[in-house]
Structures are given as C-alpha cells and as structure tokens.
Amino acid sequence: MSFFENTRKPVGLGGKIMVAMMNLGHSPVARWGLRFLELTLDAKVLDCGCGGGANIKRLLKKCPEGIVKGIDYSPVSVEKSKKVNEAAIAEGRCTVLQGSVANMIFAGDWFDAVTAFETVYFWPDLPQCFREVYRVLKPGGTLLICNESNGDTDKDKKWTEIIGGMTIYKDAELKTYLEQAGFHDVQIHKKKSWLCITAWK
C-alpha cells in the first residue's frame, strides 16, 4: 500500500503521520469552508470522516455551548480525534465513534448540522451516504461539504491515480446526488480549485 492510500483509510504508522499532516494541510480549506456554516451557540454537529479531529475542535469553538460528534471508519483517525479533543470529551461535549457514514447509529432528526471535509471522495455508495446524512439531520438542518479538489482541473486525475477508491466529483454531480437524497437550496461556493457546498433538509 502506498503512503497516499492513508488519505482514504489511515492505518499504522503511515496513517498516524497522515492524520497529523491532514490536520495541518487541510486547515486553509477548512477555515474557508466554515465561513459558509452558521451555527447557534448550542448547536449539535456531526463531522463525518473526522480524520485527525482538527475540524471537530473548530466546530466546538463555533458552538461553545453545543455538542460535536465525529465519525470515521479508521481506528487511527478515531484515536487521533479523541486525543486532539480530549478536554471536550471529558466535559461531555464531544464523542468520536468508529463507523461508516453509509450506516450510522445516530438517531434521526438529531443534528443541526453535518460537515464533511475532504472526505466525500471516499464514501462508498454516495447516494446512500447522503440519505443517511439527511436522516440524522433535523428539518432545516445544514450539510456542509468542503473539498480541496473540485474536478475542474487535470491535476485532479493525478490524485485518483495515486489513491485507490478515490472519486473527485464536480459540483453539478454532488448537487444532483444531494437533491435526489431530499436536500434543497443547494449552494455552491468556489475558490481556486476549492469547492464548498451547503444544502438544507
């Protein structure tokens, strides 16, 4: 397995290095994307594919009286996210679980917002995953998708060749899948190769 395969599912030492790199490397696009997410102080938020946990930490700051949960199917990611957010976990404001977005254990209509940073590329059966996200969101809740690659440049092909199981979606494709899952008012934001999409239940 190549080192870059750890972007899809971090494992072992290479995975530990990768999640630390993700926390730093994905910081600019994550900060940009979070500008499009409005949260109340007591919001309940789910970060899908939470990686190294840096975005859970940012979300906890955005809703200081709220709850942020994270889910990732990599044990390495879950371990790192727990470490990065151990104070909030001890306060009962944060939980990080191992699992798949395609079949989540969370109750329906519970979260005010769901976020997905640099992760939908790897979701199996994207329509099913979007239906699951829709299920756990409250009516009026928001989904925020934030990707560094928007499928508009030839450079994107390089990544899909290096990383098995990676699909880079164009904004129109994601919009179609989201609307098929029931989302409405899908808004698309772009900056350079970056893509941020917000959609409402």
Secondary structure, 3 states (H helix, E strand, C coil): CCHHHHHCCCCHHHHHHHHHHHHHHCHHHHHHHHCCCCCCCCCEEEEECCCCCHHHHHHHHHCCCCEEEEEECCHHHHHHHHHHCHHHHHCCCEEEEECCCCCCCCCCCCEEEEEEECCHHHCCCHHHHHHHHHHHEEEEEEEEEEECCCCCCCHHHHHHHHCCCCCCCCHHHHHHHHHHHCCEEEEEEEECCEEEEEEEC
